[in-house]
């Protein structure tokens, strides 16, 4: 596997095989990330229902700040850009708060939020 191009426009079969192997790995990781996010949101939905039942606010800025700092440290230790990790977590937190607000509204209005 010394060259990536045979000169006639065709990709070396060994390069194509390595690319396919790497992409399969990426696809598996993407699937795991989606499943982990689904599990995380199941847990945060339960938190939202608990907060709504006890009239707690949808957002918890102190907890969010601790989580961001924790994730930045984890990212640094994993050799991942901490700024990227923070942006990612902020996106997730915003979605969780949106869910919690909807759950609180549904609780006040006596409607049910369907979650699975």
trRosetta pair geometry for C-beta under 8 A, 3 or more apart (Angstrom, degrees):
i j d omega theta_ij theta_ji phi_ij phi_ji
1 12 6.7 140 -133 126 69 143
1 14 4.2 -129 -91 121 99 138
1 15 6.3 140 -150 -62 103 70
1 18 7.0 70 -139 -26 154 141
3 6 6.8 120 106 -84 127 43
3 12 5.9 144 92 -53 74 140
4 11 6.7 -29 170 -147 71 82
4 12 5.8 -120 -148 15 27 115
4 15 4.8 105 -134 -104 72 159
5 9 7.6 -6 -162 -106 104 14
5 10 7.7 138 -155 76 63 43
5 11 6.6 -49 -102 -110 61 52
5 12 6.9 -103 -67 -24 15 90
6 9 8.0 -41 61 43 87 31
6 10 5.1 -11 36 71 123 92
6 11 7.7 145 -4 -152 92 6
6 12 5.9 138 -50 -75 89 72
11 15 5.4 -112 171 81 98 118
11 16 5.0 116 109 -60 118 99
11 19 8.0 -22 159 6 147 145
12 15 4.2 82 68 5 96 107
12 16 6.9 -167 90 -9 48 84
13 16 5.4 -52 -144 38 35 115
13 17 6.2 38 155 -22 67 104
14 17 5.7 -51 -147 35 31 112
14 18 6.4 30 153 -17 64 105
15 18 5.7 -55 -147 38 32 110
15 19 6.2 35 153 -20 65 107
16 19 5.7 -54 -147 37 29 113
16 20 6.4 31 153 -20 63 106
17 20 5.7 -54 -149 36 30 112
17 21 6.4 33 152 -21 64 104
18 21 5.6 -51 -148 34 33 113
18 22 6.4 30 155 -16 65 106
19 22 5.9 -56 -147 39 30 109
19 23 6.2 27 155 -17 65 110
20 23 5.8 -57 -143 40 29 110
20 24 6.3 36 155 -24 64 104
21 24 5.8 -52 -151 31 29 113
21 25 6.7 29 151 -18 61 104
22 25 5.6 -54 -155 34 34 113
22 26 6.5 36 148 -19 66 104
23 26 5.3 -49 -146 36 38 114
23 27 6.3 42 152 -22 66 102
24 27 5.6 -52 -149 35 31 114
24 28 6.5 33 152 -19 63 104
25 28 5.7 -53 -151 34 32 112
25 29 6.5 32 152 -17 65 105
26 29 5.7 -55 -149 37 32 111
26 30 6.3 36 152 -21 66 104
27 30 5.6 -51 -147 34 31 114
27 31 6.5 33 153 -20 63 103
28 31 5.7 -53 -151 34 32 112
28 32 6.5 32 151 -18 64 105
29 32 5.6 -54 -150 36 33 112
29 33 6.3 37 152 -22 66 104
30 33 5.6 -52 -148 34 32 113
30 34 6.5 32 154 -19 64 104
31 34 5.8 -54 -150 35 32 111
31 35 6.4 27 153 -15 65 107
32 35 5.8 -58 -147 40 32 109
32 36 6.1 32 154 -19 67 107
33 36 5.7 -56 -145 38 29 111
33 37 6.3 30 155 -19 64 106
34 37 5.8 -55 -148 37 29 111
34 38 6.4 33 151 -22 63 104
35 38 5.5 -49 -148 32 34 115
35 39 6.6 33 153 -17 64 103
36 39 5.7 -53 -150 37 34 110
36 40 6.3 37 150 -22 65 105
37 40 5.4 -51 -145 35 34 115
37 41 6.3 30 157 -16 67 105
37 92 7.6 -131 -135 -116 101 118
38 41 6.0 -57 -148 39 28 107
38 42 6.6 36 150 -24 62 101
39 42 5.6 -48 -151 28 34 115
39 43 6.7 31 152 -15 64 103
40 43 5.9 -58 -157 37 33 109
40 44 6.3 24 151 -14 68 108
40 92 7.4 -20 126 -165 142 133
41 44 5.5 -52 -137 42 38 108
41 45 6.2 49 156 -28 66 99
41 95 7.8 -49 -107 123 113 120
41 96 7.5 -147 -118 -94 73 83
41 99 7.4 153 -156 -54 95 168
42 45 5.8 -50 -152 28 29 114
42 46 7.0 29 149 -17 60 102
42 115 7.3 144 -126 156 62 114
42 116 7.6 -35 -108 142 102 33
43 46 5.7 -54 -158 32 36 112
43 47 6.7 38 145 -19 66 102
44 47 5.1 -45 -149 34 43 117
44 48 6.3 51 149 -25 66 100
44 96 4.6 -81 178 -132 149 111
44 99 6.6 89 122 75 109 143
44 100 7.6 -84 163 -56 95 99
45 48 5.4 -50 -152 33 34 117
45 49 6.6 34 151 -18 64 101
45 99 6.3 -83 -97 161 71 138
45 103 7.3 153 -155 -73 67 142
45 113 7.9 -149 -158 114 107 126
45 115 4.5 153 -176 -163 154 161
46 49 5.8 -51 -150 34 34 110
46 50 6.4 34 151 -17 65 106
47 50 5.7 -57 -149 38 32 112
47 51 6.2 33 153 -19 67 106
47 96 8.0 8 72 -172 127 116
47 100 7.3 -44 105 -95 90 114
48 51 5.7 -53 -145 37 29 111
48 52 6.2 30 155 -20 64 107
48 58 7.1 18 -128 -131 88 83
48 96 7.6 -156 -62 -177 113 76
48 99 5.5 -96 -74 122 160 95
48 100 4.0 -144 -119 -105 101 70
48 103 4.0 109 149 31 115 158
48 104 7.4 -108 -175 -37 88 77
49 52 5.7 -53 -145 36 31 112
49 53 6.3 32 156 -21 64 105
49 103 5.8 -105 -75 -175 55 138
49 107 7.8 145 -139 -72 59 126
49 113 7.9 -146 -84 55 96 118
50 53 5.9 -53 -147 34 29 110
50 54 6.5 -2 162 8 63 113
50 56 7.7 -1 118 29 74 129
51 54 6.4 -79 -148 54 26 91
51 55 7.9 -92 164 84 58 4
51 56 4.0 -95 -149 67 80 106
51 57 7.2 -64 -175 71 124 24
51 58 6.6 124 125 -100 148 42
51 100 6.0 6 66 -155 144 115
51 103 7.6 89 67 95 98 126
51 104 7.0 -53 110 -76 99 104
52 55 7.4 26 -171 -77 30 36
52 56 7.8 -72 -43 44 23 74
52 100 7.4 -168 -51 -166 95 71
52 103 4.9 -122 -44 130 143 96
52 104 4.5 -158 -108 -96 96 58
52 106 7.7 -10 -153 65 158 81
52 107 3.9 151 166 -14 123 156
52 108 8.0 -115 -162 -31 102 73
53 107 6.8 -131 -69 -144 49 147
57 60 7.0 144 83 -70 98 62
58 97 5.2 99 137 -156 110 71
58 100 3.5 146 -146 111 94 116
58 101 4.7 -19 -77 -63 169 66
58 103 7.9 141 -109 52 105 95
58 104 5.7 -103 -65 -14 103 138
59 64 7.1 -22 -171 -28 88 137
59 97 5.0 16 -81 -122 90 121
59 100 7.4 162 -52 75 49 142
60 63 3.9 26 114 24 119 118
60 64 6.2 151 87 -21 66 86
61 64 5.4 -56 -141 38 33 114
61 65 6.2 35 159 -22 67 103
62 65 5.9 -52 -150 33 30 110
62 66 6.6 29 152 -16 63 105
63 66 5.7 -56 -151 37 33 111
63 67 6.2 32 152 -19 67 107
64 67 5.7 -55 -146 37 31 111
64 68 6.3 33 155 -21 65 104
64 93 5.4 82 -132 -145 114 147
65 68 5.8 -51 -147 34 31 111
65 69 6.5 28 155 -15 64 106
66 69 5.9 -58 -150 39 30 108
66 70 6.1 32 152 -20 66 109
67 70 5.5 -54 -144 38 31 114
67 71 6.1 28 157 -17 66 107
67 89 6.4 -172 130 -178 104 138
67 93 7.5 149 85 -81 139 123
68 71 5.9 -56 -145 39 28 108
68 72 6.3 33 154 -23 64 105
68 86 5.5 52 -160 -130 100 90
68 89 5.7 173 -104 96 70 141
68 90 7.2 38 -103 -63 118 82
69 72 5.7 -51 -148 33 31 113
69 73 6.6 30 153 -17 63 104
70 73 5.9 -58 -155 35 30 110
70 74 6.4 30 150 -17 66 106
71 74 5.4 -50 -145 38 36 114
71 75 6.1 41 153 -23 66 104
71 82 7.9 136 117 -148 72 77
71 85 5.0 -168 147 152 101 115
71 86 6.7 148 93 -84 115 54
71 88 8.0 -140 163 73 144 100
71 89 4.9 142 54 -51 171 150
72 75 5.6 -53 -148 35 30 114
72 76 6.5 33 152 -21 63 103
72 82 4.0 54 -152 -161 82 116
72 85 6.0 163 -95 84 47 124
72 86 5.7 16 -77 -62 99 101
73 76 5.7 -50 -149 33 32 112
73 77 6.4 29 154 -15 64 107
73 82 7.8 47 -46 -116 23 123
74 77 5.8 -60 -151 40 30 110
74 78 6.1 17 155 -9 66 114
74 85 7.1 180 77 -164 90 156
75 78 5.8 -66 -144 46 29 103
75 80 4.2 -92 -159 80 82 100
75 81 6.7 -41 164 85 127 27
75 82 4.4 148 86 -97 129 60
75 84 7.2 172 -154 67 145 84
75 85 3.5 -124 -69 -24 146 155
75 86 7.9 -93 4 -30 156 69
76 79 7.7 32 -180 -74 30 27
76 80 7.6 -86 -54 56 20 64
76 82 5.3 0 -55 -62 85 116
80 84 6.5 -103 162 69 92 118
80 85 5.8 94 115 -53 117 113
81 84 4.1 75 83 5 107 110
81 85 6.9 179 93 -11 56 83
82 85 5.3 -52 -146 37 39 114
82 86 6.2 42 154 -22 69 102
83 86 5.7 -51 -148 35 31 112
83 87 6.5 34 152 -19 63 103
84 87 5.7 -54 -150 35 32 111
84 88 6.3 34 152 -21 65 107
85 88 5.6 -54 -149 36 31 114
85 89 6.3 25 155 -14 65 106
86 89 5.9 -56 -145 40 31 106
86 90 6.1 34 155 -22 65 107
87 90 5.7 -54 -146 36 29 113
87 91 6.5 34 153 -22 62 103
88 91 5.8 -55 -157 31 29 113
88 92 6.7 25 149 -14 63 106
89 92 5.5 -54 -149 39 38 111
89 93 6.0 40 153 -22 70 105
90 93 5.6 -50 -141 37 31 113
90 94 6.3 36 156 -22 63 103
91 94 5.9 -53 -152 32 28 112
91 95 6.7 25 152 -15 61 106
92 95 5.8 -59 -154 37 33 110
92 96 6.3 34 150 -20 68 106
93 96 5.5 -53 -146 36 33 113
93 97 6.3 33 155 -19 67 104
94 97 5.9 -53 -148 36 29 110
94 98 6.5 34 151 -21 62 105
95 98 5.5 -51 -150 33 33 115
95 99 6.6 35 150 -19 64 102
96 99 5.6 -54 -153 35 33 112
96 100 6.3 31 151 -19 67 106
97 100 5.5 -53 -145 38 34 112
97 101 6.3 38 154 -22 66 102
98 101 5.8 -52 -149 33 29 112
98 102 6.6 28 152 -17 62 106
99 102 5.8 -59 -153 37 32 110
99 103 6.3 31 152 -19 67 106
100 103 5.6 -51 -144 37 33 112
100 104 6.2 35 155 -20 65 105
101 104 5.7 -53 -147 36 30 111
101 105 6.3 31 154 -19 64 107
102 105 5.7 -54 -147 37 31 112
102 106 6.2 31 154 -18 65 107
102 113 6.3 108 127 -103 100 138
103 106 5.7 -55 -146 38 30 111
103 107 6.3 33 153 -23 64 105
103 113 5.2 -80 -105 8 71 156
104 107 5.6 -53 -148 33 30 113
104 108 6.5 29 154 -17 64 104
105 108 5.8 -55 -149 36 31 109
105 109 6.1 15 157 -6 66 114
106 109 5.8 -64 -141 49 29 103
106 110 7.9 -104 169 61 55 16
106 111 4.5 -90 -152 78 83 89
106 112 6.5 98 168 -120 126 5
106 113 4.7 154 44 -42 170 95
107 110 7.7 36 -179 -70 26 28
